[in-house]
Amino acid sequence: MAQVLEFRLPDLGEGLTEAEVVRWLVEVGDVVAVDQPVVEVETAKAMVEVPCPYAGVVTARFGEEGAELPVGAPLLTVAVGEQDAGDGTGDGTEGSGNVLVGYGTGAPPARRRRVRPAPMTRGSRPGANAAKVSSVPAAPAANGTARTTGALATPAAQAAAVVERPADGPVPVISPLVRRLARENGVDLRQLSGSGPEGLILRADVEDVLRAGAAAGPSAGAPVAPASVAGPAQGSGSRVPLKGVRGAVADKLSRSRREIPDATCWVDADATELMRARKAMNGAGGQKISLLALLARICTAALARYPELNSRVDMEAREIVRLDAVHLGFAAQTERGLVVPVVRDAHARDAESLTAEFARLTEAARAGTLTPAELTGGTFTLNNYGVFGVDGSTPIINHPEAAMLGVGRIVPKPWVHEGELAVRQVVQLSLTFDHRVCDGGTAGGFLRYVADCVEQPAVLLRTL
């Protein structure tokens, strides 16, 4: 006899608490195999295809494309049974080999789902909420099969629903981002009825309240945003949600500014000899060496001399943690926003290996296929903003790292060379560093060494 198993959005790692449904890869009625990707979601880190740990027939999907789901929310249900064993898909209870954090490789427990009663409003009759939830109709799928939506009513439909909860009772919110959004905008979560499973309050519910407050103005008993957020003084305009990659960047940069006492020093350098060296290397045959790879090689050599800048600060222990390996992040602009892929063990790579890895990660970044592991764990960041045609910048440190090297455009400028005025290829280098890990002398020494290597690449021979 077939049994219906529920697959919930797993913990995708790196502290992620929610994901946005980008594209469903299966329809209701489709037969799926163990570890078959069923949905593509976007987290604050990357685009991820989520595999299903069960084999069987999809009976329901939860969440339309564009909806945000918290970790633990239902994704889909799969009917599994003995008949699946004969068609090569297995019996639905075999182990999954494609592990995501939050569910493992063991057989899923065969248990019935228990429907919990929805939170009751004050003065309501027992069972009234459950009756209202069960009356939500199933949305028809493209193939004619009913697509079950369960208790997930649209956020707009439930934005006006206000409930009162006991002052000391729990609030059904699991996302810290939702709590912060509500706190910063003066929204009382105890007055909201969530549109998520079992009354869970989602970010969309809070945003709907803010939009309703902006459109209708303050009303008695309704939680609305302060006038500084959605008041009429701001006039008309469009709103762009801070979510996904853009939201993650905003959070990280804000945290960096709050926690890191940063300082910046910069210097102009004559990059003529570095450009000549690269031209000679590429003219000798073999794989072409990128300028970014040469700059990365210079960075790793400089970090070997000044390890203070390859560290992070542990304020709880009040310690500076100096790191042995250099995992080099580099800023990459994509259609989804700014991302910082990480080259692992950059200190152990030569120029050819660095070139190949930069190319691979850049291509993955533009395609939106970087994994969370490829976007985290950096110890130092190289930011080549010269590709945007600018000379200088004061970069914000990529928290929790201790420093970032910025590289401007390389352009012909008048320069005193060997006692005479000449036109040389000049670049501005800037170093932003955490003043807790070192003083200006160390930062200046690091930057001066980088500039010396740019002006005289032969200096690098001492480290080879």
C-alpha positions in Angstrom: 0.0 0.0 0.0 1.4 3.4 -1.0 2.2 5.9 1.7 2.7 9.6 1.4 6.0 11.0 2.7 6.6 14.7 3.2 9.9 16.3 2.1 10.8 19.5 3.8 13.3 22.2 2.8 16.6 21.0 4.3 19.1 23.1 6.1 21.4 24.2 3.2 24.3 25.0 5.6 26.3 28.2 6.4 23.6 29.4 8.8 21.0 29.9 6.0 17.4 30.1 7.3 15.4 30.5 4.2 15.4 30.1 0.4 13.4 31.4 -2.5 11.8 29.0 -5.0 13.3 29.9 -8.4 12.1 27.0 -10.5 10.3 23.8 -10.0 11.9 20.8 -11.8 9.0 18.4 -11.4 5.2 18.6 -11.7 2.5 17.0 -9.6 2.1 13.4 -11.0 5.8 13.1 -12.1 7.7 10.0 -11.0 10.9 10.9 -9.2 14.0 8.8 -8.2 16.1 9.0 -5.1 18.4 12.0 -5.2 16.7 13.5 -8.3 16.7 17.3 -8.2 13.1 18.5 -7.7 13.4 22.3 -7.2 15.9 25.0 -7.8 16.2 27.6 -4.9 18.1 30.7 -4.4 19.7 31.3 -1.0 21.7 34.3 0.2 24.8 32.4 -1.0 24.0 30.7 -4.3 21.6 28.9 -6.5 21.1 25.3 -5.3 19.3 22.3 -6.8 17.6 20.4 -4.0 17.5 16.6 -4.4 14.6 14.6 -3.1 15.5 11.7 -0.7 12.5 9.6 -1.7 11.4 7.7 -4.9 7.8 7.7 -6.0 5.1 9.9 -7.4 4.9 13.6 -6.6 1.4 14.3 -5.1 1.8 17.9 -4.0 4.1 20.9 -4.2 4.3 23.7 -1.7 5.3 27.2 -2.6 5.0 28.9 -6.0 8.0 30.2 -7.9 9.2 33.4 -6.3 8.0 32.4 -2.8 10.3 32.4 0.1 10.3 29.3 2.3 11.9 28.9 5.7 14.1 25.9 6.5 11.8 23.1 7.6 8.8 24.2 5.6 7.2 21.5 3.3 8.5 21.4 -0.2 6.5 18.5 -1.7 4.9 15.1 -0.9 5.8 11.9 -2.6 3.6 8.7 -2.7 5.9 5.7 -2.3 4.9 2.0 -2.3 5.8 -1.5 -3.4 4.9 -0.8 -7.0 7.8 1.6 -7.3 10.3 -1.3 -7.0 9.3 -2.8 -10.3 9.9 0.3 -12.4 13.5 0.9 -11.4 12.9 3.8 -9.0 13.2 1.7 -5.8 10.8 1.3 -3.0 11.1 4.9 -1.8 12.7 4.0 1.4 16.3 3.4 0.3 19.0 5.6 1.5 19.8 8.9 -0.2 23.4 9.3 -1.3 23.2 13.1 -2.0 23.3 14.5 1.5 22.2 18.0 2.4 22.5 19.3 5.9 19.2 18.5 7.6 18.5 15.1 6.3 20.7 12.1 6.0 21.1 8.8 4.2 19.1 6.6 6.3 15.6 5.3 5.4 12.8 7.8 6.2 10.5 6.8 9.1 7.2 5.5 8.0 4.8 7.6 10.0 1.6 9.4 9.5 1.5 13.2 9.4 -0.3 14.7 12.3 -2.2 17.9 11.5 -1.7 20.4 14.3 -4.6 22.9 14.9 -4.0 26.4 13.7 -3.6 29.1 16.3 -7.0 30.2 17.6 -8.0 33.8 17.7 -9.5 35.2 20.8 -13.2 34.5 21.0 -13.2 32.0 18.2 -14.9 28.7 18.4 -12.8 25.5 18.6 -12.2 24.1 15.1 -13.0 27.4 13.3 -9.5 28.0 12.1 -9.1 24.4 11.0 -12.2 24.7 9.0 -11.0 27.8 7.3 -7.7 26.3 6.4 -9.2 23.1 5.0 -11.5 25.2 2.7 -8.5 26.5 0.7 -9.0 25.0 -2.8 -6.3 23.2 -4.7 -4.8 25.1 -7.6 -5.0 23.3 -10.9 -1.7 22.3 -12.4 -0.7 22.6 -16.0 -1.3 18.9 -16.7 -4.8 19.0 -15.3 -3.8 17.4 -12.0 -4.8 19.3 -8.9 -1.8 20.9 -7.2 -2.2 20.8 -3.5 -1.3 24.0 -1.7 -2.4 22.9 1.8 -2.5 25.7 4.3 -0.3 28.1 2.3 -2.7 30.9 1.4 -1.2 33.9 -0.4 0.5 36.4 1.8 -1.8 39.2 0.4 -4.9 37.3 1.4 -3.7 36.9 5.0 -2.0 40.3 5.5 -5.2 41.8 6.8 -5.8 38.9 9.2 -4.7 40.0 12.7 -4.7 37.8 15.7 -4.0 38.4 19.4 -1.6 36.0 21.1 -0.9 35.7 24.8 1.9 38.1 25.9 3.9 35.2 27.2 3.2 32.7 24.5 5.5 31.7 21.6 5.4 33.6 18.3 5.6 31.3 15.3 8.7 32.8 13.7 11.9 30.8 13.0 13.7 33.2 10.8 15.9 35.8 12.6 15.6 37.9 9.4 11.9 38.2 9.8 12.2 39.1 13.4 14.7 41.8 12.6 12.5 43.2 9.8 9.6 43.4 12.2 11.6 44.9 15.0 13.2 47.6 12.8 9.9 48.7 11.4 7.8 48.5 14.6 5.6 45.6 13.6 4.2 43.5 16.5 4.6 39.9 15.4 2.0 38.9 18.1 -0.6 40.7 16.1 0.1 38.8 12.8 -1.5 35.7 11.4 1.2 33.9 9.4 0.7 32.5 5.9 3.2 29.7 6.3 2.6 26.1 7.4 0.8 25.9 10.7 0.6 29.7 10.9 4.3 30.3 10.5 5.0 34.0 10.0 7.1 34.6 6.9 8.9 37.7 5.6 6.2 38.2 3.0 3.6 38.6 5.8 5.6 41.5 7.4 6.3 43.1 4.1 2.5 43.0 3.3 1.8 44.8 6.5 4.3 47.5 5.7 2.9 47.9 2.2 -0.7 48.0 3.5 0.4 50.7 6.1 2.0 52.8 3.3 -1.0 52.6 1.1 -3.8 53.1 3.7 -2.1 55.1 6.4 -2.2 54.3 10.1 -5.4 52.6 11.3 -6.6 51.6 14.7 -5.3 48.3 15.9 -3.2 47.6 12.8 0.6 47.2 13.0 2.2 49.5 10.5 5.7 50.8 9.7 6.9 54.0 11.2 6.6 57.1 9.0 10.4 57.1 8.5 10.1 53.8 6.6 6.9 54.1 4.6 5.6 57.6 5.3 4.1 60.0 2.7 7.1 62.3 3.0 9.2 60.0 0.9 6.9 60.4 -2.1 6.3 57.9 -4.8 8.9 55.5 -6.1 9.7 51.8 -6.5 10.9 49.4 -3.9 13.6 46.7 -4.4 13.5 43.9 -1.9 16.8 43.3 -0.1 16.8 39.5 -0.4 19.0 36.8 -1.9 22.5 37.8 -2.8 21.7 41.6 -2.5 20.3 41.1 1.0 23.3 38.9 2.1 25.7 41.6 0.8 23.9 44.3 2.6 23.9 42.3 5.9 27.6 41.5 5.6 28.7 45.0 4.7 26.7 46.5 7.5 28.2 44.1 10.0 31.7 44.9 8.7 31.1 48.6 9.3 29.6 48.0 12.8 32.3 45.7 14.1 35.6 46.4 12.3 37.6 49.5 13.0 39.1 49.8 9.5 41.7 52.1 8.0 42.9 52.5 4.5 46.3 53.3 2.9 47.2 53.6 -0.7 50.0 54.1 -3.1 50.6 54.6 -6.8 52.8 52.0 -8.6 54.5 51.8 -12.0 53.0 48.6 -13.4 54.9 48.8 -16.7 57.4 46.0 -15.9 54.6 43.7 -14.6 52.7 44.1 -17.9 55.9 43.4 -19.8 56.5 40.3 -17.7 53.0 39.0 -18.4 53.4 39.6 -22.1 56.6 37.7 -22.1 55.1 34.8 -20.2 52.1 34.5 -22.5 54.4 34.8 -25.6 56.4 31.8 -24.5 53.4 29.5 -25.2 51.2 27.4 -22.9 48.2 28.6 -20.9 47.7 32.4 -20.9 48.3 34.0 -17.5 45.8 36.5 -16.3 46.7 39.7 -14.7 44.5 38.8 -11.7 46.5 35.6 -11.2 49.8 37.6 -11.1 48.3 40.0 -8.6 47.1 37.1 -6.5 50.5 35.5 -6.6 51.9 38.8 -5.3 49.3 38.9 -2.5 50.1 35.4 -1.3 53.8 36.3 -1.2 53.1 39.5 0.7 50.9 37.6 3.2 53.7 35.2 3.9 55.8 38.2 5.0 53.0 39.9 6.9 50.8 37.1 8.3 48.9 39.5 10.6 46.7 40.4 7.6 45.7 36.8 7.0 43.8 36.5 10.3 40.5 37.2 12.0 39.5 38.5 15.4 37.7 36.4 18.0 36.3 39.0 20.3 34.7 36.5 22.7 38.1 35.0 23.4 39.8 38.3 22.8 42.3 36.7 20.5 43.7 37.3 17.0 43.6 34.1 15.1 46.4 33.9 12.5 45.5 31.5 9.7 48.0 29.1 8.1 46.3 28.8 4.7 45.4 31.6 2.3 41.9 31.2 0.9 41.8 34.1 -1.5 38.4 35.7 -2.2 38.0 37.9 -5.3 35.1 40.3 -6.1 33.0 39.3 -9.1 30.1 41.4 -10.4 27.2 39.3 -11.8 23.6 39.9 -12.8 22.6 38.7 -9.3 24.8 41.2 -7.6 28.3 41.2 -6.2 29.7 37.9 -5.1 33.1 36.9 -3.7 34.1 33.4 -4.8 37.0 31.9 -2.9 40.2 30.2 -4.3 41.2 27.6 -1.8 44.8 27.3 -0.8 45.9 30.1 -3.1 49.3 30.2 -1.4 50.1 26.7 -2.8 49.1 27.6 -6.4 51.3 28.9 -9.2 50.2 31.5 -11.8 48.7 28.9 -14.2 46.7 27.2 -11.5 45.4 30.5 -10.2 44.4 31.6 -13.7 42.4 28.4 -14.3 40.7 28.6 -10.9 39.8 32.3 -11.4 38.3 31.4 -14.8 36.3 28.5 -13.4 34.8 30.4 -10.5 34.0 33.5 -12.5 32.1 31.4 -15.1 30.2 29.7 -12.2 29.4 33.0 -10.6 28.0 34.4 -13.8 25.9 31.2 -14.3 24.7 31.4 -10.7 25.9 27.9 -10.0 28.4 28.6 -7.2 28.0 26.5 -4.2 27.8 27.9 -0.6 31.2 26.3 0.0 32.7 28.2 -2.9 31.4 31.5 -1.5 32.6 31.2 2.1 35.7 30.6 4.1 37.9 33.3 2.6 40.8 34.7 4.6 41.8 37.7 2.4 40.1 39.4 -0.5 41.5 40.8 -3.8 39.2 43.4 -5.4 40.1 44.5 -8.9 37.7 47.4 -9.4 39.9 48.8 -12.1 37.7 46.8 -14.6 35.0 49.4 -14.0 37.3 52.2 -15.2 38.0 53.7 -11.8 41.4 54.5 -10.2 40.8 54.2 -6.5 38.4 53.1 -3.7 38.2 52.6 0.0 36.9 49.0 0.1 34.8 47.6 2.9 36.4 44.5 4.5 34.7 41.2 3.8 33.8 40.3 7.3 35.2 38.4 9.2 38.5 38.8 7.2 41.1 41.3 8.3 42.0 43.1 5.1 41.3 43.7 1.4 43.6 44.8 -1.4 42.0 47.0 -4.0 43.5 47.5 -7.5 42.5 50.3 -9.8 42.8 50.6 -13.5 46.2 50.5 -15.2 46.5 53.6 -17.4 49.3 55.6 -19.1 50.4 58.5 -16.9 53.4 60.8 -16.7 55.9 59.2 -14.3 59.5 59.9 -13.3 61.5 56.9 -14.4 65.3 56.6 -13.9 65.5 60.4 -13.4 63.5 61.3 -16.5 59.9 62.1 -17.2 58.2 59.3 -19.1 54.8 57.8 -19.9 54.4 54.7 -17.8 51.6 52.2 -17.0 50.4 53.4 -13.5 48.0 51.7 -11.1 46.7 52.8 -7.7 46.8 50.1 -4.9 44.7 50.5 -1.8 44.7 48.4 1.4 41.9 48.5 3.8 42.8 46.7 7.1 41.4 45.9 10.5 43.3 48.1 12.9 42.8 45.6 15.7 45.1 43.1 14.0 48.0 45.4 13.2 49.1 49.0 13.1 49.9 51.3 10.2 53.5 50.1 10.0 52.5 46.5 9.2 49.9 47.6 6.7 52.3 50.0 5.1 55.0 47.4 4.8 52.5 44.9 3.2 51.4 47.5 0.7 54.9 48.7 -0.1 56.0 45.1 -0.8 53.0 44.6 -3.1 53.9 47.8 -5.0 57.6 46.7 -5.2 56.6 43.4 -6.8 54.3 45.3 -9.2 57.2 47.6 -10.2 59.9 44.9 -10.2 58.4 41.4 -10.7 61.8 39.9 -10.2 61.3 40.6 -6.5 59.0 37.6 -6.5 61.8 35.3 -7.5 62.9 35.3 -3.8 59.7 33.5 -2.8 59.7 30.9 -5.6 
